[in-house]
Amino acid sequence: MKGKSTVSAVKNPNALIYFCVVPLVKLYFSLFFRHSTDRSSIKDISPPYLVIAGHGSWLDYLITTVSMFPVRMNFVGAYNFFRDRLLKTVFTLMGVIPRYQFTSDTGSVRKMKYCVDKKRVVALFPHGCLSNEGRPGGFAGTGVAKLVKFLNVPVVALKTDGGYLTRPRWSKKPRFGRIYTKAVPVLSLDDIKNLTEKEIYGRIIKAIDFDDYKWQRERMIPFRCKKPAEGVEHVLYKCPKCQSEFSLRTKGNRLYCLRCGNVVRMNRFLFFEPETPDTVFFDGIDRWYDFQRQSLEKEIEDPAFELCAKTELKYAEPGKFGYQHQGYGELRLIRDAIIYEGIIQKESSRLVLPMKHIPMIPFAADEYIEVASGNEIHRFVLEDRRQMMKWVLSVRLIRDKFYER
């Protein structure tokens, strides 16, 4: 009985809020972000169905909503959002289904099934986290194919270009240029019946792929922003000239190295340009990020590879909103585990989080990284927050090379 009560509590998005607010958001996106949508390919598809989308930008929930308007959707969102008092209220009104990330959350699956059984549309972002460099971040687990088989409704994909360039995870402010979204059918009921889970997974991954810098190199759309580079040092941590790490800083449109003085400027197309003839650089965040990844791939080959950082530990205490301070200590990352040694609730403690149970570590640029242990989330605020990108990328590379994904 308890399970049925929980499932039946899934609400349709509040109609008053939806039909009053979303048209205004849609108008704003059209006027200021030059957002346009092509839904011609799905005009004959009626609810229930599943909407999947890539996750390139902080604006993705809004982009997806205005792109599908007037269709109301029950989004699937990380349970973390429900730890915020205001977001919990808004998300509950809008029928968002909370999901524990990177775990087998059968409760959220039952709620999705409830929604499609009620002839509704469910929307989710299979990659599970925002993009770092304008291409898919994290990874979409193969369980999404099992979910599609279980829900047994048509699947529609929203492919958005320009979302990352407009509001990347590391920027506090948006840029104004162009966003283009196209809705395409991905899987019919016959496809779901006849294709294997591996084939379904392949179609999903292909449908939600995106590459904003490749798209921009082909179009060279100008973006308006007064300080376009500020914050990018939370994704780009390694200087290509002197090879030093965590020495990059930004101001306005400049990205510079404190160690060797290497300087680039971000132009109106959001590409880097050299400030001096001897500048060593990559033209886009994507290629700079690739340089970091290739360097780190060599580092993790060493069995003694290790990262260390001083950190604050926070944890979501039962019955409370937000994350509460637990103590300070040292965080270490090795091939086998992430280890915290320090104070937890006024006592000296040691916390070991095995790498085999960590598919990835979500992070908020210039704020924190998170490591999940089952349904529990440990939030670490590193003393030098510019180190976080290397931690995130290290876990991804170690998982890909030494563990099954």
Secondary structure, DSSP 8 states (H G I E B T S, - for coil): -HHHHHHHT-----HHHHHHHHHHHHHHHHHHS-EEEE-GGGTT--SSEEEEE---STTHHHHHHHHHTTS-EEEEEEGGGGGSHHHHHHHHHTT-EEE-TTS--HHHHHHHHHHHHTT-EEEE-TT-S--SSSS--S---THHHHHHHHH-S-EEEEEEESHHHHS-TT-SS--BS-EEEEEEEEE-HHHHHHS-HHHHHHHHHHHT---HHHHHHHH----B-SSTTTTGGGT--B-TTT--BS-EEEETTEEEETTT--EEEE-TTS-EEESSTT----SSHHHHHHHHHHHHHHHTTSTT--EEEEEEEEE--TT-SS-EEEEEEEEEE-SSEEEEEEEETTEEEEEEEEGGG-S---EETTTEEEEEETTEEEEEEESSGGGHHHHHHHHHHHHHHHS--
